Amino acid sequence: MQQGLGFSLLLATYSLLLFIYTFQNMPKKIGGNLEQQIKDKLKLVLDPELGVSILDLGLIYEIVTNKEGVCVITMTLTTIGCPLFAQIQKEIEDRVMEIPEINEVKIDLTFDPPWTIDKMTEEAKIQLGLD
């Protein structure tokens, strides 16, 4: 009977350690100062055709990072097949990599949901004469 109890205790301990390890290594939505630093850098990245920040255009859907300093930015474009995406991507990577806590930047491009003018900030609408 005690042998079965020992095995159960060992299994429970292993399961707990596995859960803790998995939880600690999961990507987390970031908050506070680091998130603001990333947003500040993204505000400097301008859409080459419109001359407006990609952040203000509403092209950034989500920013996630993990404890290893990997930053994943989920974003869209104003149009599918935008020929300037490589240029925008390079500038995003260069700007965000200026932050000491960031070691790698990955861009997850999506068109779901599709971009609309409603995603723009009031500042961007004013810049483009839409408000």
MODELLER restraints for C-alpha pairs under 7 A, 6 or more apart:
rsr = mdl.restraints
at = mdl.atoms
rsr.add(forms.Gaussian(group=physical.xy_distance, feature=features.Distance(at['CA:26:A'], at['CA:66:A']), mean=6.84, stdev=0.5))
rsr.add(forms.Gaussian(group=physical.xy_distance, feature=features.Distance(at['CA:27:A'], at['CA:64:A']), mean=6.57, stdev=0.5))
rsr.add(forms.Gaussian(group=physical.xy_distance, feature=features.Distance(at['CA:27:A'], at['CA:65:A']), mean=5.72, stdev=0.5))
rsr.add(forms.Gaussian(group=physical.xy_distance, feature=features.Distance(at['CA:27:A'], at['CA:66:A']), mean=4.58, stdev=0.5))
rsr.add(forms.Gaussian(group=physical.xy_distance, feature=features.Distance(at['CA:28:A'], at['CA:64:A']), mean=5.85, stdev=0.5))
rsr.add(forms.Gaussian(group=physical.xy_distance, feature=features.Distance(at['CA:28:A'], at['CA:65:A']), mean=5.74, stdev=0.5))
rsr.add(forms.Gaussian(group=physical.xy_distance, feature=features.Distance(at['CA:28:A'], at['CA:66:A']), mean=5.72, stdev=0.5))
rsr.add(forms.Gaussian(group=physical.xy_distance, feature=features.Distance(at['CA:29:A'], at['CA:63:A']), mean=6.73, stdev=0.5))
rsr.add(forms.Gaussian(group=physical.xy_distance, feature=features.Distance(at['CA:29:A'], at['CA:64:A']), mean=4.63, stdev=0.5))
rsr.add(forms.Gaussian(group=physical.xy_distance, feature=features.Distance(at['CA:29:A'], at['CA:65:A']), mean=6.32, stdev=0.5))
rsr.add(forms.Gaussian(group=physical.xy_distance, feature=features.Distance(at['CA:30:A'], at['CA:64:A']), mean=5.89, stdev=0.5))
rsr.add(forms.Gaussian(group=physical.xy_distance, feature=features.Distance(at['CA:30:A'], at['CA:65:A']), mean=6.15, stdev=0.5))
rsr.add(forms.Gaussian(group=physical.xy_distance, feature=features.Distance(at['CA:38:A'], at['CA:96:A']), mean=6.00, stdev=0.5))
rsr.add(forms.Gaussian(group=physical.xy_distance, feature=features.Distance(at['CA:41:A'], at['CA:95:A']), mean=5.63, stdev=0.5))
rsr.add(forms.Gaussian(group=physical.xy_distance, feature=features.Distance(at['CA:41:A'], at['CA:96:A']), mean=5.95, stdev=0.5))
rsr.add(forms.Gaussian(group=physical.xy_distance, feature=features.Distance(at['CA:42:A'], at['CA:54:A']), mean=6.81, stdev=0.5))
rsr.add(forms.Gaussian(group=physical.xy_distance, feature=features.Distance(at['CA:42:A'], at['CA:55:A']), mean=6.01, stdev=0.5))
rsr.add(forms.Gaussian(group=physical.xy_distance, feature=features.Distance(at['CA:42:A'], at['CA:92:A']), mean=6.48, stdev=0.5))
rsr.add(forms.Gaussian(group=physical.xy_distance, feature=features.Distance(at['CA:43:A'], at['CA:53:A']), mean=5.18, stdev=0.5))
rsr.add(forms.Gaussian(group=physical.xy_distance, feature=features.Distance(at['CA:43:A'], at['CA:54:A']), mean=6.56, stdev=0.5))
rsr.add(forms.Gaussian(group=physical.xy_distance, feature=features.Distance(at['CA:43:A'], at['CA:55:A']), mean=5.37, stdev=0.5))
rsr.add(forms.Gaussian(group=physical.xy_distance, feature=features.Distance(at['CA:44:A'], at['CA:53:A']), mean=6.24, stdev=0.5))
rsr.add(forms.Gaussian(group=physical.xy_distance, feature=features.Distance(at['CA:45:A'], at['CA:53:A']), mean=5.49, stdev=0.5))
rsr.add(forms.Gaussian(group=physical.xy_distance, feature=features.Distance(at['CA:45:A'], at['CA:54:A']), mean=6.06, stdev=0.5))
rsr.add(forms.Gaussian(group=physical.xy_distance, feature=features.Distance(at['CA:45:A'], at['CA:91:A']), mean=6.48, stdev=0.5))
rsr.add(forms.Gaussian(group=physical.xy_distance, feature=features.Distance(at['CA:45:A'], at['CA:92:A']), mean=6.47, stdev=0.5))
rsr.add(forms.Gaussian(group=physical.xy_distance, feature=features.Distance(at['CA:46:A'], at['CA:52:A']), mean=5.03, stdev=0.5))
rsr.add(forms.Gaussian(group=physical.xy_distance, feature=features.Distance(at['CA:46:A'], at['CA:53:A']), mean=4.22, stdev=0.5))
rsr.add(forms.Gaussian(group=physical.xy_distance, feature=features.Distance(at['CA:46:A'], at['CA:54:A']), mean=5.68, stdev=0.5))
rsr.add(forms.Gaussian(group=physical.xy_distance, feature=features.Distance(at['CA:47:A'], at['CA:53:A']), mean=6.07, stdev=0.5))
rsr.add(forms.Gaussian(group=physical.xy_distance, feature=features.Distance(at['CA:47:A'], at['CA:54:A']), mean=5.84, stdev=0.5))
rsr.add(forms.Gaussian(group=physical.xy_distance, feature=features.Distance(at['CA:52:A'], at['CA:124:A']), mean=6.50, stdev=0.5))
rsr.add(forms.Gaussian(group=physical.xy_distance, feature=features.Distance(at['CA:54:A'], at['CA:60:A']), mean=6.97, stdev=0.5))
rsr.add(forms.Gaussian(group=physical.xy_distance, feature=features.Distance(at['CA:56:A'], at['CA:120:A']), mean=5.64, stdev=0.5))
rsr.add(forms.Gaussian(group=physical.xy_distance, feature=features.Distance(at['CA:56:A'], at['CA:121:A']), mean=5.19, stdev=0.5))
rsr.add(forms.Gaussian(group=physical.xy_distance, feature=features.Distance(at['CA:56:A'], at['CA:124:A']), mean=5.53, stdev=0.5))
rsr.add(forms.Gaussian(group=physical.xy_distance, feature=features.Distance(at['CA:57:A'], at['CA:119:A']), mean=6.62, stdev=0.5))
rsr.add(forms.Gaussian(group=physical.xy_distance, feature=features.Distance(at['CA:57:A'], at['CA:120:A']), mean=4.42, stdev=0.5))
rsr.add(forms.Gaussian(group=physical.xy_distance, feature=features.Distance(at['CA:57:A'], at['CA:121:A']), mean=6.52, stdev=0.5))
rsr.add(forms.Gaussian(group=physical.xy_distance, feature=features.Distance(at['CA:57:A'], at['CA:124:A']), mean=6.14, stdev=0.5))
rsr.add(forms.Gaussian(group=physical.xy_distance, feature=features.Distance(at['CA:58:A'], at['CA:119:A']), mean=4.72, stdev=0.5))
rsr.add(forms.Gaussian(group=physical.xy_distance, feature=features.Distance(at['CA:58:A'], at['CA:120:A']), mean=4.84, stdev=0.5))
rsr.add(forms.Gaussian(group=physical.xy_distance, feature=features.Distance(at['CA:58:A'], at['CA:121:A']), mean=7.00, stdev=0.5))
rsr.add(forms.Gaussian(group=physical.xy_distance, feature=features.Distance(at['CA:59:A'], at['CA:75:A']), mean=5.37, stdev=0.5))
rsr.add(forms.Gaussian(group=physical.xy_distance, feature=features.Distance(at['CA:59:A'], at['CA:76:A']), mean=5.10, stdev=0.5))
rsr.add(forms.Gaussian(group=physical.xy_distance, feature=features.Distance(at['CA:59:A'], at['CA:77:A']), mean=6.00, stdev=0.5))
rsr.add(forms.Gaussian(group=physical.xy_distance, feature=features.Distance(at['CA:60:A'], at['CA:74:A']), mean=6.23, stdev=0.5))
rsr.add(forms.Gaussian(group=physical.xy_distance, feature=features.Distance(at['CA:60:A'], at['CA:75:A']), mean=4.41, stdev=0.5))
rsr.add(forms.Gaussian(group=physical.xy_distance, feature=features.Distance(at['CA:60:A'], at['CA:76:A']), mean=6.66, stdev=0.5))
rsr.add(forms.Gaussian(group=physical.xy_distance, feature=features.Distance(at['CA:61:A'], at['CA:74:A']), mean=5.42, stdev=0.5))
rsr.add(forms.Gaussian(group=physical.xy_distance, feature=features.Distance(at['CA:61:A'], at['CA:75:A']), mean=5.14, stdev=0.5))
rsr.add(forms.Gaussian(group=physical.xy_distance, feature=features.Distance(at['CA:62:A'], at['CA:73:A']), mean=5.82, stdev=0.5))
rsr.add(forms.Gaussian(group=physical.xy_distance, feature=features.Distance(at['CA:62:A'], at['CA:74:A']), mean=5.03, stdev=0.5))
rsr.add(forms.Gaussian(group=physical.xy_distance, feature=features.Distance(at['CA:62:A'], at['CA:75:A']), mean=6.98, stdev=0.5))
rsr.add(forms.Gaussian(group=physical.xy_distance, feature=features.Distance(at['CA:63:A'], at['CA:71:A']), mean=6.99, stdev=0.5))
rsr.add(forms.Gaussian(group=physical.xy_distance, feature=features.Distance(at['CA:63:A'], at['CA:72:A']), mean=5.91, stdev=0.5))
rsr.add(forms.Gaussian(group=physical.xy_distance, feature=features.Distance(at['CA:63:A'], at['CA:73:A']), mean=4.70, stdev=0.5))
rsr.add(forms.Gaussian(group=physical.xy_distance, feature=features.Distance(at['CA:63:A'], at['CA:74:A']), mean=6.46, stdev=0.5))
rsr.add(forms.Gaussian(group=physical.xy_distance, feature=features.Distance(at['CA:64:A'], at['CA:71:A']), mean=5.70, stdev=0.5))
rsr.add(forms.Gaussian(group=physical.xy_distance, feature=features.Distance(at['CA:64:A'], at['CA:72:A']), mean=5.17, stdev=0.5))
rsr.add(forms.Gaussian(group=physical.xy_distance, feature=features.Distance(at['CA:64:A'], at['CA:73:A']), mean=6.49, stdev=0.5))
rsr.add(forms.Gaussian(group=physical.xy_distance, feature=features.Distance(at['CA:65:A'], at['CA:71:A']), mean=4.28, stdev=0.5))
rsr.add(forms.Gaussian(group=physical.xy_distance, feature=features.Distance(at['CA:65:A'], at['CA:72:A']), mean=6.06, stdev=0.5))
rsr.add(forms.Gaussian(group=physical.xy_distance, feature=features.Distance(at['CA:69:A'], at['CA:101:A']), mean=5.76, stdev=0.5))
rsr.add(forms.Gaussian(group=physical.xy_distance, feature=features.Distance(at['CA:69:A'], at['CA:102:A']), mean=4.42, stdev=0.5))
rsr.add(forms.Gaussian(group=physical.xy_distance, feature=features.Distance(at['CA:69:A'], at['CA:103:A']), mean=4.93, stdev=0.5))
rsr.add(forms.Gaussian(group=physical.xy_distance, feature=features.Distance(at['CA:69:A'], at['CA:104:A']), mean=6.46, stdev=0.5))
rsr.add(forms.Gaussian(group=physical.xy_distance, feature=features.Distance(at['CA:70:A'], at['CA:102:A']), mean=6.12, stdev=0.5))
rsr.add(forms.Gaussian(group=physical.xy_distance, feature=features.Distance(at['CA:70:A'], at['CA:103:A']), mean=5.79, stdev=0.5))
rsr.add(forms.Gaussian(group=physical.xy_distance, feature=features.Distance(at['CA:70:A'], at['CA:104:A']), mean=4.72, stdev=0.5))
rsr.add(forms.Gaussian(group=physical.xy_distance, feature=features.Distance(at['CA:70:A'], at['CA:105:A']), mean=5.91, stdev=0.5))
rsr.add(forms.Gaussian(group=physical.xy_distance, feature=features.Distance(at['CA:71:A'], at['CA:102:A']), mean=6.68, stdev=0.5))
rsr.add(forms.Gaussian(group=physical.xy_distance, feature=features.Distance(at['CA:71:A'], at['CA:104:A']), mean=6.14, stdev=0.5))
rsr.add(forms.Gaussian(group=physical.xy_distance, feature=features.Distance(at['CA:71:A'], at['CA:105:A']), mean=4.83, stdev=0.5))
rsr.add(forms.Gaussian(group=physical.xy_distance, feature=features.Distance(at['CA:71:A'], at['CA:106:A']), mean=6.17, stdev=0.5))
rsr.add(forms.Gaussian(group=physical.xy_distance, feature=features.Distance(at['CA:72:A'], at['CA:105:A']), mean=5.93, stdev=0.5))
rsr.add(forms.Gaussian(group=physical.xy_distance, feature=features.Distance(at['CA:72:A'], at['CA:106:A']), mean=4.73, stdev=0.5))
rsr.add(forms.Gaussian(group=physical.xy_distance, feature=features.Distance(at['CA:72:A'], at['CA:107:A']), mean=5.85, stdev=0.5))
rsr.add(forms.Gaussian(group=physical.xy_distance, feature=features.Distance(at['CA:72:A'], at['CA:108:A']), mean=6.86, stdev=0.5))
rsr.add(forms.Gaussian(group=physical.xy_distance, feature=features.Distance(at['CA:73:A'], at['CA:106:A']), mean=6.27, stdev=0.5))
rsr.add(forms.Gaussian(group=physical.xy_distance, feature=features.Distance(at['CA:73:A'], at['CA:107:A']), mean=5.02, stdev=0.5))
rsr.add(forms.Gaussian(group=physical.xy_distance, feature=features.Distance(at['CA:73:A'], at['CA:108:A']), mean=5.95, stdev=0.5))
rsr.add(forms.Gaussian(group=physical.xy_distance, feature=features.Distance(at['CA:74:A'], at['CA:107:A']), mean=6.04, stdev=0.5))
rsr.add(forms.Gaussian(group=physical.xy_distance, feature=features.Distance(at['CA:74:A'], at['CA:108:A']), mean=4.57, stdev=0.5))
rsr.add(forms.Gaussian(group=physical.xy_distance, feature=features.Distance(at['CA:74:A'], at['CA:109:A']), mean=5.91, stdev=0.5))
rsr.add(forms.Gaussian(group=physical.xy_distance, feature=features.Distance(at['CA:74:A'], at['CA:110:A']), mean=6.99, stdev=0.5))
rsr.add(forms.Gaussian(group=physical.xy_distance, feature=features.Distance(at['CA:75:A'], at['CA:108:A']), mean=6.29, stdev=0.5))
rsr.add(forms.Gaussian(group=physical.xy_distance, feature=features.Distance(at['CA:75:A'], at['CA:109:A']), mean=5.21, stdev=0.5))
rsr.add(forms.Gaussian(group=physical.xy_distance, feature=features.Distance(at['CA:75:A'], at['CA:110:A']), mean=6.07, stdev=0.5))
rsr.add(forms.Gaussian(group=physical.xy_distance, feature=features.Distance(at['CA:76:A'], at['CA:109:A']), mean=5.53, stdev=0.5))
rsr.add(forms.Gaussian(group=physical.xy_distance, feature=features.Distance(at['CA:76:A'], at['CA:110:A']), mean=5.18, stdev=0.5))
rsr.add(forms.Gaussian(group=physical.xy_distance, feature=features.Distance(at['CA:76:A'], at['CA:111:A']), mean=5.59, stdev=0.5))
rsr.add(forms.Gaussian(group=physical.xy_distance, feature=features.Distance(at['CA:76:A'], at['CA:115:A']), mean=6.73, stdev=0.5))
rsr.add(forms.Gaussian(group=physical.xy_distance, feature=features.Distance(at['CA:77:A'], at['CA:115:A']), mean=6.78, stdev=0.5))
rsr.add(forms.Gaussian(group=physical.xy_distance, feature=features.Distance(at['CA:78:A'], at['CA:115:A']), mean=5.76, stdev=0.5))
rsr.add(forms.Gaussian(group=physical.xy_distance, feature=features.Distance(at['CA:93:A'], at['CA:105:A']), mean=5.72, stdev=0.5))
rsr.add(forms.Gaussian(group=physical.xy_distance, feature=features.Distance(at['CA:97:A'], at['CA:103:A']), mean=6.65, stdev=0.5))
rsr.add(forms.Gaussian(group=physical.xy_distance, feature=features.Distance(at['CA:97:A'], at['CA:104:A']), mean=6.90, stdev=0.5))
rsr.add(forms.Gaussian(group=physical.xy_distance, feature=features.Distance(at['CA:125:A'], at['CA:131:A']), mean=5.50, stdev=0.5))
